[in-house]
């Protein structure tokens, strides 16, 4: 569980960093949308695993 909690924090940091990239013209909007979507899905899965383990 501690590993998943650390992963959740790192995912949130990544999400915030990715949100800045279009404003800084680091990546194209299309790539930004793709990364944001993938990180959102990873975040949902990680939170689901944490919830599952917490309820077990």
N, CA, C and O atoms as a Tripos MOL2 file, in Angstrom:
@<TRIPOS>MOLECULE
protein
  224   223    56     0     0
PROTEIN
NO_CHARGES

@<TRIPOS>ATOM
      1 N           0.8110   -1.2030    0.0000 N.3       1 UNK1
      2 CA          0.0000    0.0000    0.0000 C.3       1 UNK1
      3 C           0.8580    1.2730    0.0000 C.2       1 UNK1
      4 O           0.5270    2.2230   -0.7100 O.2       1 UNK1
      5 N           1.9690    1.3210    0.7880 N.am      2 UNK2
      6 CA          2.7910    2.5340    0.7470 C.3       2 UNK2
      7 C           3.3190    2.8270   -0.6650 C.2       2 UNK2
      8 O           3.4570    3.9870   -1.0510 O.2       2 UNK2
      9 N           3.6070    1.7850   -1.4150 N.am      3 UNK3
     10 CA          4.0890    1.9720   -2.7830 C.3       3 UNK3
     11 C           3.0130    2.6260   -3.6450 C.2       3 UNK3
     12 O           3.3130    3.5160   -4.4410 O.2       3 UNK3
     13 N           1.7720    2.1950   -3.4930 N.am      4 UNK4
     14 CA          0.6770    2.7850   -4.2650 C.3       4 UNK4
     15 C           0.4220    4.2340   -3.8600 C.2       4 UNK4
     16 O           0.0860    5.0650   -4.7040 O.2       4 UNK4
     17 N           0.5780    4.5360   -2.5900 N.am      5 UNK5
     18 CA          0.3920    5.9210   -2.1360 C.3       5 UNK5
     19 C           1.4750    6.8270   -2.7120 C.2       5 UNK5
     20 O           1.1970    7.9590   -3.1080 O.2       5 UNK5
     21 N           2.7050    6.3300   -2.7590 N.am      6 UNK6
     22 CA          3.7870    7.1000   -3.3820 C.3       6 UNK6
     23 C           3.5190    7.2790   -4.8680 C.2       6 UNK6
     24 O           3.7460    8.3540   -5.4230 O.2       6 UNK6
     25 N           3.0390    6.2260   -5.5050 N.am      7 UNK7
     26 CA          2.7240    6.3010   -6.9370 C.3       7 UNK7
     27 C           1.6340    7.3360   -7.1840 C.2       7 UNK7
     28 O           1.7080    8.0980   -8.1480 O.2       7 UNK7
     29 N           0.6250    7.3670   -6.3200 N.am      8 UNK8
     30 CA         -0.4680    8.3320   -6.4780 C.3       8 UNK8
     31 C           0.0520    9.7690   -6.3920 C.2       8 UNK8
     32 O          -0.3750   10.6350   -7.1560 O.2       8 UNK8
     33 N           0.9580   10.0130   -5.4750 N.am      9 UNK9
     34 CA          1.5470   11.3520   -5.3420 C.3       9 UNK9
     35 C           2.3310   11.7160   -6.5970 C.2       9 UNK9
     36 O           2.2170   12.8320   -7.1050 O.2       9 UNK9
     37 N           3.1200   10.7790   -7.0920 N.am     10 UNK10
     38 CA          3.9180   11.0460   -8.2910 C.3      10 UNK10
     39 C           3.0370   11.2600   -9.5160 C.2      10 UNK10
     40 O           3.3610   12.0710  -10.3830 O.2      10 UNK10
     41 N           1.9480   10.5490   -9.5850 N.am     11 UNK11
     42 CA          1.0050   10.7340  -10.6940 C.3      11 UNK11
     43 C           0.4070   12.1350  -10.6420 C.2      11 UNK11
     44 O           0.2750   12.7940  -11.6730 O.2      11 UNK11
     45 N           0.0450   12.5900   -9.4490 N.am     12 UNK12
     46 CA         -0.5220   13.9360   -9.3030 C.3      12 UNK12
     47 C           0.4980   15.0090   -9.6800 C.2      12 UNK12
     48 O           0.1420   16.0130  -10.2970 O.2      12 UNK12
     49 N           1.7490   14.8050   -9.3170 N.am     13 UNK13
     50 CA          2.8020   15.7460   -9.7030 C.3      13 UNK13
     51 C           2.9330   15.7710  -11.2200 C.2      13 UNK13
     52 O           3.0190   16.8410  -11.8230 O.2      13 UNK13
     53 N           2.9470   14.5920  -11.8360 N.am     14 UNK14
     54 CA          3.0230   14.5170  -13.2960 C.3      14 UNK14
     55 C           1.8560   15.2250  -13.9600 C.2      14 UNK14
     56 O           2.0350   15.9400  -14.9460 O.2      14 UNK14
     57 N           0.6560   15.0270  -13.4180 N.am     15 UNK15
     58 CA         -0.5250   15.6800  -13.9870 C.3      15 UNK15
     59 C          -0.3750   17.2000  -13.9620 C.2      15 UNK15
     60 O          -0.7270   17.8800  -14.9250 O.2      15 UNK15
     61 N           0.1450   17.7230  -12.8660 N.am     16 UNK16
     62 CA          0.3280   19.1720  -12.7670 C.3      16 UNK16
     63 C           1.4130   19.6710  -13.7190 C.2      16 UNK16
     64 O           1.2720   20.7290  -14.3320 O.2      16 UNK16
     65 N           2.4850   18.9100  -13.8390 N.am     17 UNK17
     66 CA          3.5470   19.3030  -14.7700 C.3      17 UNK17
     67 C           3.0590   19.2620  -16.2140 C.2      17 UNK17
     68 O           3.3700   20.1520  -17.0060 O.2      17 UNK17
     69 N           2.2990   18.2330  -16.5480 N.am     18 UNK18
     70 CA          1.7750   18.1000  -17.9120 C.3      18 UNK18
     71 C           0.8220   19.2510  -18.2260 C.2      18 UNK18
     72 O           0.7750   19.7190  -19.3630 O.2      18 UNK18
     73 N           0.0630   19.7110  -17.2290 N.am     19 UNK19
     74 CA         -0.8760   20.8250  -17.4510 C.3      19 UNK19
     75 C          -0.1650   22.1150  -17.8510 C.2      19 UNK19
     76 O          -0.7630   22.9730  -18.4990 O.2      19 UNK19
     77 N           1.0990   22.2590  -17.4740 N.am     20 UNK20
     78 CA          1.8460   23.4720  -17.8130 C.3      20 UNK20
     79 C           2.4370   23.4310  -19.2190 C.2      20 UNK20
     80 O           2.7640   24.4750  -19.7820 O.2      20 UNK20
     81 N           2.5770   22.2500  -19.7840 N.am     21 UNK21
     82 CA          3.3070   22.1220  -21.0480 C.3      21 UNK21
     83 C           2.7000   22.8790  -22.2230 C.2      21 UNK21
     84 O           3.4600   23.4510  -23.0050 O.2      21 UNK21
     85 N           1.3760   22.9220  -22.3990 N.am     22 UNK22
     86 CA          0.8610   23.6940  -23.5380 C.3      22 UNK22
     87 C           1.1640   25.1930  -23.4130 C.2      22 UNK22
     88 O           1.4650   25.8520  -24.4080 O.2      22 UNK22
     89 N           1.0860   25.7210  -22.2000 N.am     23 UNK23
     90 CA          1.3620   27.1450  -21.9880 C.3      23 UNK23
     91 C           2.8200   27.4890  -22.2850 C.2      23 UNK23
     92 O           3.1360   28.6020  -22.7050 O.2      23 UNK23
     93 N           3.6960   26.5190  -22.0600 N.am     24 UNK24
     94 CA          5.1240   26.7430  -22.2880 C.3      24 UNK24
     95 C           5.5640   26.2980  -23.6820 C.2      24 UNK24
     96 O           6.7440   26.3790  -24.0240 O.2      24 UNK24
     97 N           4.6170   25.8330  -24.4740 N.am     25 UNK25
     98 CA          4.8960   25.3430  -25.8330 C.3      25 UNK25
     99 C           5.9500   24.2340  -25.8490 C.2      25 UNK25
    100 O           6.8140   24.1940  -26.7250 O.2      25 UNK25
    101 N           5.8640   23.3450  -24.8740 N.am     26 UNK26
    102 CA          6.8050   22.2300  -24.7850 C.3      26 UNK26
    103 C           6.3410   21.0690  -25.6530 C.2      26 UNK26
    104 O           7.1500   20.4200  -26.3150 O.2      26 UNK26
    105 N           5.0510   20.8120  -25.6470 N.am     27 UNK27
    106 CA          4.4930   19.7480  -26.4870 C.3      27 UNK27
    107 C           3.2720   20.2850  -27.2190 C.2      27 UNK27
    108 O           2.6970   21.3070  -26.8450 O.2      27 UNK27
    109 N           2.8950   19.5750  -28.2630 N.am     28 UNK28
    110 CA          1.7190   19.9660  -29.0310 C.3      28 UNK28
    111 C           0.4560   19.6380  -28.2400 C.2      28 UNK28
    112 O           0.4570   18.7530  -27.3840 O.2      28 UNK28
    113 N          -0.6070   20.3570  -28.5370 N.am     29 UNK29
    114 CA         -1.8850   20.1780  -27.8420 C.3      29 UNK29
    115 C          -2.3760   18.7370  -27.9670 C.2      29 UNK29
    116 O          -2.8740   18.1670  -26.9960 O.2      29 UNK29
    117 N          -2.2400   18.1500  -29.1430 N.am     30 UNK30
    118 CA         -2.7040   16.7740  -29.3530 C.3      30 UNK30
    119 C          -1.9930   15.8120  -28.4020 C.2      30 UNK30
    120 O          -2.6300   14.9380  -27.8160 O.2      30 UNK30
    121 N          -0.6840   15.9660  -28.2470 N.am     31 UNK31
    122 CA          0.0810   15.1090  -27.3370 C.3      31 UNK31
    123 C          -0.3180   15.3900  -25.8890 C.2      31 UNK31
    124 O          -0.3910   14.4710  -25.0740 O.2      31 UNK31
    125 N          -0.5750   16.6520  -25.5710 N.am     32 UNK32
    126 CA         -1.0140   17.0210  -24.2290 C.3      32 UNK32
    127 C          -2.3170   16.3090  -23.8730 C.2      32 UNK32
    128 O          -2.4450   15.7420  -22.7870 O.2      32 UNK32
    129 N          -3.2770   16.3410  -24.7870 N.am     33 UNK33
    130 CA         -4.5760   15.7060  -24.5520 C.3      33 UNK33
    131 C          -4.3900   14.2050  -24.3480 C.2      33 UNK33
    132 O          -5.0230   13.6070  -23.4790 O.2      33 UNK33
    133 N          -3.5260   13.6080  -25.1470 N.am     34 UNK34
    134 CA         -3.2630   12.1690  -25.0290 C.3      34 UNK34
    135 C          -2.6380   11.8410  -23.6740 C.2      34 UNK34
    136 O          -3.0760   10.9090  -22.9990 O.2      34 UNK34
    137 N          -1.6250   12.5950  -23.2780 N.am     35 UNK35
    138 CA         -0.9690   12.3520  -21.9940 C.3      35 UNK35
    139 C          -1.9130   12.5870  -20.8220 C.2      35 UNK35
    140 O          -1.9240   11.8120  -19.8660 O.2      35 UNK35
    141 N          -2.6920   13.6400  -20.8940 N.am     36 UNK36
    142 CA         -3.6460   13.9520  -19.8280 C.3      36 UNK36
    143 C          -4.6560   12.8180  -19.6590 C.2      36 UNK36
    144 O          -4.9920   12.4320  -18.5390 O.2      36 UNK36
    145 N          -5.1300   12.2960  -20.7750 N.am     37 UNK37
    146 CA         -6.0930   11.1980  -20.7430 C.3      37 UNK37
    147 C          -5.4740    9.9380  -20.1420 C.2      37 UNK37
    148 O          -6.0950    9.2650  -19.3200 O.2      37 UNK37
    149 N          -4.2630    9.6280  -20.5510 N.am     38 UNK38
    150 CA         -3.5900    8.4360  -20.0260 C.3      38 UNK38
    151 C          -3.3030    8.5730  -18.5340 C.2      38 UNK38
    152 O          -3.4920    7.6210  -17.7760 O.2      38 UNK38
    153 N          -2.8520    9.7440  -18.1110 N.am     39 UNK39
    154 CA         -2.5890    9.9550  -16.6880 C.3      39 UNK39
    155 C          -3.8690    9.8900  -15.8650 C.2      39 UNK39
    156 O          -3.8610    9.3980  -14.7370 O.2      39 UNK39
    157 N          -4.9500   10.3790  -16.4190 N.am     40 UNK40
    158 CA         -6.2400   10.3090  -15.7260 C.3      40 UNK40
    159 C          -6.6420    8.8480  -15.5130 C.2      40 UNK40
    160 O          -7.1030    8.4730  -14.4350 O.2      40 UNK40
    161 N          -6.4630    8.0380  -16.5400 N.am     41 UNK41
    162 CA         -6.8030    6.6170  -16.4460 C.3      41 UNK41
    163 C          -5.9050    5.9070  -15.4310 C.2      41 UNK41
    164 O          -6.3810    5.0980  -14.6350 O.2      41 UNK41
    165 N          -4.6150    6.2100  -15.4630 N.am     42 UNK42
    166 CA         -3.6740    5.6150  -14.5020 C.3      42 UNK42
    167 C          -4.0460    6.0330  -13.0810 C.2      42 UNK42
    168 O          -3.9840    5.2230  -12.1570 O.2      42 UNK42
    169 N          -4.4270    7.2800  -12.9110 N.am     43 UNK43
    170 CA         -4.8330    7.7820  -11.6050 C.3      43 UNK43
    171 C          -6.0650    7.0420  -11.0860 C.2      43 UNK43
    172 O          -6.1240    6.6700   -9.9140 O.2      43 UNK43
    173 N          -7.0360    6.8340  -11.9540 N.am     44 UNK44
    174 CA         -8.2440    6.0950  -11.5630 C.3      44 UNK44
    175 C          -7.9100    4.6680  -11.1530 C.2      44 UNK44
    176 O          -8.4360    4.1670  -10.1590 O.2      44 UNK44
    177 N          -7.0390    4.0130  -11.9100 N.am     45 UNK45
    178 CA         -6.6580    2.6350  -11.5830 C.3      45 UNK45
    179 C          -5.9340    2.5780  -10.2440 C.2      45 UNK45
    180 O          -6.2240    1.7160   -9.4150 O.2      45 UNK45
    181 N          -4.9980    3.4900  -10.0330 N.am     46 UNK46
    182 CA         -4.2370    3.5150   -8.7870 C.3      46 UNK46
    183 C          -5.1560    3.7610   -7.5950 C.2      46 UNK46
    184 O          -5.0440    3.0880   -6.5710 O.2      46 UNK46
    185 N          -6.0580    4.7180   -7.7280 N.am     47 UNK47
    186 CA         -7.0070    4.9890   -6.6420 C.3      47 UNK47
    187 C          -7.9170    3.7960   -6.3890 C.2      47 UNK47
    188 O          -8.2710    3.5190   -5.2430 O.2      47 UNK47
    189 N          -8.2960    3.0940   -7.4380 N.am     48 UNK48
    190 CA         -9.1120    1.8920   -7.2890 C.3      48 UNK48
    191 C          -8.3800    0.8010   -6.5320 C.2      48 UNK48
    192 O          -8.9580    0.1420   -5.6680 O.2      48 UNK48
    193 N          -7.1090    0.6090   -6.8530 N.am     49 UNK49
    194 CA         -6.3120   -0.4020   -6.1510 C.3      49 UNK49
    195 C          -6.1570   -0.0420   -4.6790 C.2      49 UNK49
    196 O          -6.2500   -0.9050   -3.8070 O.2      49 UNK49
    197 N          -5.9200    1.2380   -4.4090 N.am     50 UNK50
    198 CA         -5.7730    1.6780   -3.0200 C.3      50 UNK50
    199 C          -7.0770    1.4510   -2.2590 C.2      50 UNK50
    200 O          -7.0620    0.9530   -1.1330 O.2      50 UNK50
    201 N          -8.1890    1.8120   -2.8630 N.am     51 UNK51
    202 CA         -9.4920    1.6180   -2.2220 C.3      51 UNK51
    203 C          -9.7550    0.1300   -1.9730 C.2      51 UNK51
    204 O         -10.2370   -0.2480   -0.9050 O.2      51 UNK51
    205 N          -9.4380   -0.7110   -2.9620 N.am     52 UNK52
    206 CA         -9.6360   -2.1550   -2.8290 C.3      52 UNK52
    207 C          -8.8120   -2.7040   -1.6610 C.2      52 UNK52
    208 O          -9.3240   -3.4570   -0.8330 O.2      52 UNK52
    209 N          -7.5400   -2.3230   -1.6030 N.am     53 UNK53
    210 CA         -6.6720   -2.8270   -0.5360 C.3      53 UNK53
    211 C          -7.0880   -2.2750    0.8270 C.2      53 UNK53
    212 O          -6.9560   -2.9590    1.8420 O.2      53 UNK53
    213 N          -7.5800   -1.0610    0.8480 N.am     54 UNK54
    214 CA         -8.0200   -0.4540    2.1060 C.3      54 UNK54
    215 C          -9.2470   -1.1790    2.6520 C.2      54 UNK54
    216 O          -9.3920   -1.3280    3.8650 O.2      54 UNK54
    217 N         -10.1290   -1.6280    1.7600 N.am     55 UNK55
    218 CA        -11.3550   -2.3190    2.1770 C.3      55 UNK55
    219 C         -11.1470   -3.8030    2.4420 C.2      55 UNK55
    220 O         -12.0390   -4.4680    2.9680 O.2      55 UNK55
    221 N          -9.9810   -4.3310    2.0850 N.am     56 UNK56
    222 CA         -9.7210   -5.7760    2.2780 C.3      56 UNK56
    223 C          -9.3580   -6.0870    3.7060 C.2      56 UNK56
    224 O          -9.1100   -7.2460    4.0410 O.2      56 UNK56
@<TRIPOS>BOND
     1     1     2 1
     2     2     3 1
     3     3     4 2
     4     3     5 am
     5     5     6 1
     6     6     7 1
     7     7     8 2
     8     7     9 am
     9     9    10 1
    10    10    11 1
    11    11    12 2
    12    11    13 am
    13    13    14 1
    14    14    15 1
    15    15    16 2
    16    15    17 am
    17    17    18 1
    18    18    19 1
    19    19    20 2
    20    19    21 am
    21    21    22 1
    22    22    23 1
    23    23    24 2
    24    23    25 am
    25    25    26 1
    26    26    27 1
    27    27    28 2
    28    27    29 am
    29    29    30 1
    30    30    31 1
    31    31    32 2
    32    31    33 am
    33    33    34 1
    34    34    35 1
    35    35    36 2
    36    35    37 am
    37    37    38 1
    38    38    39 1
    39    39    40 2
    40    39    41 am
    41    41    42 1
    42    42    43 1
    43    43    44 2
    44    43    45 am
    45    45    46 1
    46    46    47 1
    47    47    48 2
    48    47    49 am
    49    49    50 1
    50    50    51 1
    51    51    52 2
    52    51    53 am
    53    53    54 1
    54    54    55 1
    55    55    56 2
    56    55    57 am
    57    57    58 1
    58    58    59 1
    59    59    60 2
    60    59    61 am
    61    61    62 1
    62    62    63 1
    63    63    64 2
    64    63    65 am
    65    65    66 1
    66    66    67 1
    67    67    68 2
    68    67    69 am
    69    69    70 1
    70    70    71 1
    71    71    72 2
    72    71    73 am
    73    73    74 1
    74    74    75 1
    75    75    76 2
    76    75    77 am
    77    77    78 1
    78    78    79 1
    79    79    80 2
    80    79    81 am
    81    81    82 1
    82    82    83 1
    83    83    84 2
    84    83    85 am
    85    85    86 1
    86    86    87 1
    87    87    88 2
    88    87    89 am
    89    89    90 1
    90    90    91 1
    91    91    92 2
    92    91    93 am
    93    93    94 1
    94    94    95 1
    95    95    96 2
    96    95    97 am
    97    97    98 1
    98    98    99 1
    99    99   100 2
   100    99   101 am
   101   101   102 1
   102   102   103 1
   103   103   104 2
   104   103   105 am
   105   105   106 1
   106   106   107 1
   107   107   108 2
   108   107   109 am
   109   109   110 1
   110   110   111 1
   111   111   112 2
   112   111   113 am
   113   113   114 1
   114   114   115 1
   115   115   116 2
   116   115   117 am
   117   117   118 1
   118   118   119 1
   119   119   120 2
   120   119   121 am
   121   121   122 1
   122   122   123 1
   123   123   124 2
   124   123   125 am
   125   125   126 1
   126   126   127 1
   127   127   128 2
   128   127   129 am
   129   129   130 1
   130   130   131 1
   131   131   132 2
   132   131   133 am
   133   133   134 1
   134   134   135 1
   135   135   136 2
   136   135   137 am
   137   137   138 1
   138   138   139 1
   139   139   140 2
   140   139   141 am
   141   141   142 1
   142   142   143 1
   143   143   144 2
   144   143   145 am
   145   145   146 1
   146   146   147 1
   147   147   148 2
   148   147   149 am
   149   149   150 1
   150   150   151 1
   151   151   152 2
   152   151   153 am
   153   153   154 1
   154   154   155 1
   155   155   156 2
   156   155   157 am
   157   157   158 1
   158   158   159 1
   159   159   160 2
   160   159   161 am
   161   161   162 1
   162   162   163 1
   163   163   164 2
   164   163   165 am
   165   165   166 1
   166   166   167 1
   167   167   168 2
   168   167   169 am
   169   169   170 1
   170   170   171 1
   171   171   172 2
   172   171   173 am
   173   173   174 1
   174   174   175 1
   175   175   176 2
   176   175   177 am
   177   177   178 1
   178   178   179 1
   179   179   180 2
   180   179   181 am
   181   181   182 1
   182   182   183 1
   183   183   184 2
   184   183   185 am
   185   185   186 1
   186   186   187 1
   187   187   188 2
   188   187   189 am
   189   189   190 1
   190   190   191 1
   191   191   192 2
   192   191   193 am
   193   193   194 1
   194   194   195 1
   195   195   196 2
   196   195   197 am
   197   197   198 1
   198   198   199 1
   199   199   200 2
   200   199   201 am
   201   201   202 1
   202   202   203 1
   203   203   204 2
   204   203   205 am
   205   205   206 1
   206   206   207 1
   207   207   208 2
   208   207   209 am
   209   209   210 1
   210   210   211 1
   211   211   212 2
   212   211   213 am
   213   213   214 1
   214   214   215 1
   215   215   216 2
   216   215   217 am
   217   217   218 1
   218   218   219 1
   219   219   220 2
   220   219   221 am
   221   221   222 1
   222   222   223 1
   223   223   224 2
@<TRIPOS>SUBSTRUCTURE
     1 UNK1         2 RESIDUE 1 A UNK
     2 UNK2         6 RESIDUE 1 A UNK
     3 UNK3        10 RESIDUE 1 A UNK
     4 UNK4        14 RESIDUE 1 A UNK
     5 UNK5        18 RESIDUE 1 A UNK
     6 UNK6        22 RESIDUE 1 A UNK
     7 UNK7        26 RESIDUE 1 A UNK
     8 UNK8        30 RESIDUE 1 A UNK
     9 UNK9        34 RESIDUE 1 A UNK
    10 UNK10       38 RESIDUE 1 A UNK
    11 UNK11       42 RESIDUE 1 A UNK
    12 UNK12       46 RESIDUE 1 A UNK
    13 UNK13       50 RESIDUE 1 A UNK
    14 UNK14       54 RESIDUE 1 A UNK
    15 UNK15       58 RESIDUE 1 A UNK
    16 UNK16       62 RESIDUE 1 A UNK
    17 UNK17       66 RESIDUE 1 A UNK
    18 UNK18       70 RESIDUE 1 A UNK
    19 UNK19       74 RESIDUE 1 A UNK
    20 UNK20       78 RESIDUE 1 A UNK
    21 UNK21       82 RESIDUE 1 A UNK
    22 UNK22       86 RESIDUE 1 A UNK
    23 UNK23       90 RESIDUE 1 A UNK
    24 UNK24       94 RESIDUE 1 A UNK
    25 UNK25       98 RESIDUE 1 A UNK
    26 UNK26      102 RESIDUE 1 A UNK
    27 UNK27      106 RESIDUE 1 A UNK
    28 UNK28      110 RESIDUE 1 A UNK
    29 UNK29      114 RESIDUE 1 A UNK
    30 UNK30      118 RESIDUE 1 A UNK
    31 UNK31      122 RESIDUE 1 A UNK
    32 UNK32      126 RESIDUE 1 A UNK
    33 UNK33      130 RESIDUE 1 A UNK
    34 UNK34      134 RESIDUE 1 A UNK
    35 UNK35      138 RESIDUE 1 A UNK
    36 UNK36      142 RESIDUE 1 A UNK
    37 UNK37      146 RESIDUE 1 A UNK
    38 UNK38      150 RESIDUE 1 A UNK
    39 UNK39      154 RESIDUE 1 A UNK
    40 UNK40      158 RESIDUE 1 A UNK
    41 UNK41      162 RESIDUE 1 A UNK
    42 UNK42      166 RESIDUE 1 A UNK
    43 UNK43      170 RESIDUE 1 A UNK
    44 UNK44      174 RESIDUE 1 A UNK
    45 UNK45      178 RESIDUE 1 A UNK
    46 UNK46      182 RESIDUE 1 A UNK
    47 UNK47      186 RESIDUE 1 A UNK
    48 UNK48      190 RESIDUE 1 A UNK
    49 UNK49      194 RESIDUE 1 A UNK
    50 UNK50      198 RESIDUE 1 A UNK
    51 UNK51      202 RESIDUE 1 A UNK
    52 UNK52      206 RESIDUE 1 A UNK
    53 UNK53      210 RESIDUE 1 A UNK
    54 UNK54      214 RESIDUE 1 A UNK
    55 UNK55      218 RESIDUE 1 A UNK
    56 UNK56      222 RESIDUE 1 A UNK
